[in-house]
């Protein structure tokens, strides 16, 4: 059916829906790569190792050294710990609220752009189906206008229209899988931040 045709010709065959899906695909891939790099850079340090160092610094009453360690570590939980350590010596409620605010801020940063991937994953299939419906309508309209055509013409028109559905699935499936992966990673980051905040509160209380 598409033998000898270039990718651009196939895209044009699918109609306007193919161009929408192509835009969605580029946008989805851009967000996926950006978020992958963002998450990777902020997961190089393990929370257990980080808190071990903080615990040792606080045991020696070296709060300033612990603060410097937090500033040098580029992870969400290190920023939560920094928010708590800066208020070291204040009331527990003030320290706890500062860390809770930082958890909220870091969670918003982690969730940035992920809704785009989720939206594309949930709508790309419908965009493809819409393109297929338009393609089938166009195929039957062309047949009625020409006043001739057999089953082969109908089959070719429908098969060309189904390109949009295939493209929609091709865009949607990776987007849905990646979105679920992102949600899982974000949940892990949030858990690390909450555990870090809880452990730091215990350390500051002991101190």
N, C-alpha and C positions, 0 to 999 in steps of 0.2 A: 504493500500500500504506500509506504513512504520510501521505497527503494530509490536511492539516488538523490533524495531531497536533503537539503542542509537543515541544521537545527533551527535556523532562523525561519526557513520556510515552514517548518512544522509548527513553530510558535505562531506564525501568521495564520496558519490553517485553523488553529484553535480559537482564534478570534480575540476579542478584547479581554476575556477572562484570563487568557494566557499571559497577557501583559501585566494584569493585576497580580497574578500568581508569581510571575517573574520578579516583580517588585517586592512582594511578600517574602520570597525566597532569599533575595539579597539582604533585605532588612533582618530577617530571622538569622541568617548566617553571621551578619555583622554583630548582632547582639550576643549570639552564642559564643563567638570567639572573644568578644570583649569581656563577657562574664567569666569565661573559662580562665582567662589570664588574670582577671581580678581575684577570683577565688584561689587560684594556684599561688599567687604571690602572698596571700594572707593565710595560707595554711602550711607554710614552710616550718613554722615553729609549733611544737606540740604544747598543749596547755599544761600537761603534767611537768614537763621539763621547765617551762617558764615559771610555774608556781613554785617549783623546788628552789629556783634561784631567788625568787622573791621571799620565800620563807627563810632562807639563810640570811638574806640582807636584814630582814626585820628582826631575826633572832639576835643579830649583832647591833640592833638599833640604828641601822644605816638606812633610814628612810629615803634620804636624798639619792643614794645609790640605787635603790629600788625604783625610784621615780625615773632616773636616767635609763634604767633597763627597760622600763615601759615605753619611754620615748624612742628608744632605738629599735624596738620590736614593732613591726608593721602588721599587727593582727587586731581583729575586733576586741578580743578579750584583753589585750594589753592596754587598749584605750579605756576599757571599763576599769581595769585595775588602776590606771593612772588617775582617773576621776576620783577613785576612792582614796588613793594615797595622798593626793594633793590636800584633801580635807582630813588627813590623819591628825588626831588630837581633838577633833570636833565631836559633837554628839553623834551617836550611832545612826539616828534617824537622818541626819543631814548627809552622812556618808552613804547610807543605803539609797537615799533618794537621788543623789548625784550619780551613783552607778546605774540605777534604774533608768535615769534619763539617757545616759550614755548607751545603754543597751538598746533603747528605742531608736536613738540616732543611728547606731551601727546597723540595726536591722533594716532601717529604711535604705541605707546605702547598699546593703546586700541584696535587697529586693528590687533595686533600681533596674528598669528596662525588662525585667523578667516577665512582666505582664504582657509585653509585646509578643514574646515568644508563645505564651499561653494563648493569647487571642488569635494569633496566626494559626496555631495548631488546631484550634476549635472551629475556625471559620474557613480554612483553606479548602476543605472537602466540599463545603457548600458553594464556594466560589466556583470550584471545578464543575459541580453539578449544574450550576447556573449556566456556565459556558457550554456544557453539553446540551442542555435544553435549547439554548439559542442556536447551537449548531444544527440540531435536528430540525428545528423550525426553518432554518435557512436552507437545509437540504431539501425538505419537502416543498418549500416555496420555489426553489430553482427548478425542481422537477415539474411542478404545476405550470410554471412560466414557460418552460421549454415544450411542454405538452407531450413529452416522450420520455422514456426511461423505464428500464426494467428493474428487477430485483437487485441486479449488480450495482446499479446507480444508487439505489436506496441504501444498500449495505455499505458502499463506499462513503456516502455522506454521513451515515451514523458512526462508522468507525473513525472518521476524521473528527466528528464531534466528541467522541469518547476520549480523545486526547486530553481534553480539559479535565475530565475526571481523573485520569491517570496522573496528570500533573498536580492536581489538588492533593491526591494521596501522597505523592512524592514530596510535597512541601509539608503536609500536615504530620505525617508519621515521625520524621526526625524532630519536628518542633515539639510534639507532645512528649516524646521520650526525653528530650533535653529539658523541657520544662519540669517534668517530674523529678529529674535528676537535680535540677537547681533547687527545687523546693526541699529535697532531702538534704542537700548541702547547707542550705540556709538554716534548716532545723538543727543541724549539727553545730553550726556556728553559734546559734542562739543558746544551745545547751552548754557549750563551752563558756560563753559569757556569763550565764547564770551560775554555773559551777564556780567560775573564777570569782564572781562577786560574793558568793556565799563563803567560799574559803577565805577570801581576803577579810571579810567581816569577822570571821573567827580569829584570824591572825591579829587583826587590830585590837580585838577585845582582849586577847591574851596579853598582847604587848602593853 
